[in-house]
Amino acid sequence: MSSKILPLAAMEKILKQCGADRVSDKAKVALKTVVEEIADRIAVKAIQLAVHAGRKTVKARDIKLAAKG
């Protein structure tokens, strides 16, 4: 769905916070791709949950529930 939502600098920051000393450009791109794919799937499920509940507004609980499933 999306291709330029998350910045590569954020991916590097995440990897470094988790203990990486150095991060390649390909690793940043790979993490970005995976994270955005997961986020897209969670968003779609959360929207379905909100609609099923008769709401137009996606709430935090929809996101949390979608992420569990």
ROLUM-325844 format. One record per residue (C-alpha): z negated, y, x negated; residue number from 1. Coordinates in nm, 3 decimals. Example, Ala and Ser with C-alpha at 12.3 -4.5 7.8 and 13.67 -1.06 7.14 Angstrom:
BEGIN
<atom pz="-0.780" py="-0.450" px="-1.230" nuti="1"/>
<atom pz="-0.714" py="-0.106" px="-1.367" nuti="2"/>
***
This chain:
BEGIN
<atom pz="0.000" py="0.000" px="0.000" nuti="1"/>
<atom pz="-0.113" py="0.255" px="-0.252" nuti="2"/>
<atom pz="-0.023" py="0.298" px="-0.614" nuti="3"/>
<atom pz="-0.181" py="0.619" px="-0.741" nuti="4"/>
<atom pz="-0.520" py="0.642" px="-0.574" nuti="5"/>
<atom pz="-0.754" py="0.537" px="-0.853" nuti="6"/>
<atom pz="-0.725" py="0.703" px="-1.193" nuti="7"/>
<atom pz="-0.696" py="0.490" px="-1.507" nuti="8"/>
<atom pz="-0.982" py="0.686" px="-1.663" nuti="9"/>
<atom pz="-1.212" py="0.550" px="-1.392" nuti="10"/>
<atom pz="-1.104" py="0.194" px="-1.477" nuti="11"/>
<atom pz="-1.185" py="0.253" px="-1.843" nuti="12"/>
<atom pz="-1.523" py="0.398" px="-1.748" nuti="13"/>
<atom pz="-1.607" py="0.092" px="-1.536" nuti="14"/>
<atom pz="-1.510" py="-0.148" px="-1.814" nuti="15"/>
<atom pz="-1.708" py="0.046" px="-2.074" nuti="16"/>
<atom pz="-2.013" py="0.066" px="-1.848" nuti="17"/>
<atom pz="-1.995" py="-0.313" px="-1.822" nuti="18"/>
<atom pz="-2.003" py="-0.349" px="-2.200" nuti="19"/>
<atom pz="-1.647" py="-0.320" px="-2.333" nuti="20"/>
<atom pz="-1.624" py="-0.141" px="-2.667" nuti="21"/>
<atom pz="-1.251" py="-0.076" px="-2.639" nuti="22"/>
<atom pz="-1.011" py="-0.105" px="-2.345" nuti="23"/>
<atom pz="-0.635" py="-0.149" px="-2.367" nuti="24"/>
<atom pz="-0.398" py="0.042" px="-2.143" nuti="25"/>
<atom pz="-0.277" py="-0.287" px="-1.992" nuti="26"/>
<atom pz="-0.636" py="-0.383" px="-1.907" nuti="27"/>
<atom pz="-0.688" py="-0.051" px="-1.726" nuti="28"/>
<atom pz="-0.369" py="-0.100" px="-1.526" nuti="29"/>
<atom pz="-0.461" py="-0.461" px="-1.443" nuti="30"/>
<atom pz="-0.808" py="-0.365" px="-1.318" nuti="31"/>
<atom pz="-0.664" py="-0.075" px="-1.118" nuti="32"/>
<atom pz="-0.413" py="-0.307" px="-0.950" nuti="33"/>
<atom pz="-0.674" py="-0.566" px="-0.860" nuti="34"/>
<atom pz="-0.928" py="-0.312" px="-0.734" nuti="35"/>
<atom pz="-0.669" py="-0.135" px="-0.519" nuti="36"/>
<atom pz="-0.550" py="-0.466" px="-0.370" nuti="37"/>
<atom pz="-0.905" py="-0.563" px="-0.282" nuti="38"/>
<atom pz="-0.973" py="-0.216" px="-0.139" nuti="39"/>
<atom pz="-0.659" py="-0.238" px="0.075" nuti="40"/>
<atom pz="-0.766" py="-0.575" px="0.218" nuti="41"/>
<atom pz="-1.117" py="-0.448" px="0.293" nuti="42"/>
<atom pz="-0.978" py="-0.133" px="0.456" nuti="43"/>
<atom pz="-0.746" py="-0.331" px="0.684" nuti="44"/>
<atom pz="-1.031" py="-0.562" px="0.791" nuti="45"/>
<atom pz="-1.264" py="-0.265" px="0.846" nuti="46"/>
<atom pz="-1.007" py="-0.093" px="1.067" nuti="47"/>
<atom pz="-0.968" py="-0.412" px="1.270" nuti="48"/>
<atom pz="-1.345" py="-0.431" px="1.314" nuti="49"/>
<atom pz="-1.365" py="-0.069" px="1.431" nuti="50"/>
<atom pz="-1.081" py="-0.119" px="1.679" nuti="51"/>
<atom pz="-1.239" py="-0.441" px="1.804" nuti="52"/>
<atom pz="-1.562" py="-0.246" px="1.863" nuti="53"/>
<atom pz="-1.364" py="0.010" px="2.064" nuti="54"/>
<atom pz="-1.387" py="0.284" px="1.803" nuti="55"/>
<atom pz="-1.129" py="0.492" px="1.624" nuti="56"/>
<atom pz="-1.377" py="0.581" px="1.352" nuti="57"/>
<atom pz="-1.430" py="0.338" px="1.065" nuti="58"/>
<atom pz="-1.798" py="0.333" px="0.974" nuti="59"/>
<atom pz="-1.985" py="0.219" px="0.665" nuti="60"/>
<atom pz="-2.101" py="-0.095" px="0.847" nuti="61"/>
<atom pz="-1.735" py="-0.189" px="0.908" nuti="62"/>
<atom pz="-1.666" py="-0.161" px="0.536" nuti="63"/>
<atom pz="-1.973" py="-0.365" px="0.445" nuti="64"/>
<atom pz="-1.891" py="-0.637" px="0.697" nuti="65"/>
<atom pz="-1.526" py="-0.647" px="0.590" nuti="66"/>
<atom pz="-1.624" py="-0.680" px="0.225" nuti="67"/>
<atom pz="-1.843" py="-0.984" px="0.303" nuti="68"/>
<atom pz="-1.564" py="-1.172" px="0.474" nuti="69"/>
***
